[in-house]
């Protein structure tokens, strides 16, 4: 069984990343898999911000 709390803590930390942080992670990735992973993280965070803007009717 995995350490659920460890991954929940990671999720909370990842949610606080700024776009420039995810860009840096992508640029410093050591292989295609890491790059794809951090691109997905960046896209997820962007989608969350877009959803918030739409819900608040700011767009």
Secondary structure, DSSP 8 states (H G I E B T S, - for coil): ---HHHHHHHHHHHHT--HHHHHHHHHT-SSHHHHHHHHHHHHHHHHHHHHHHHHTT--
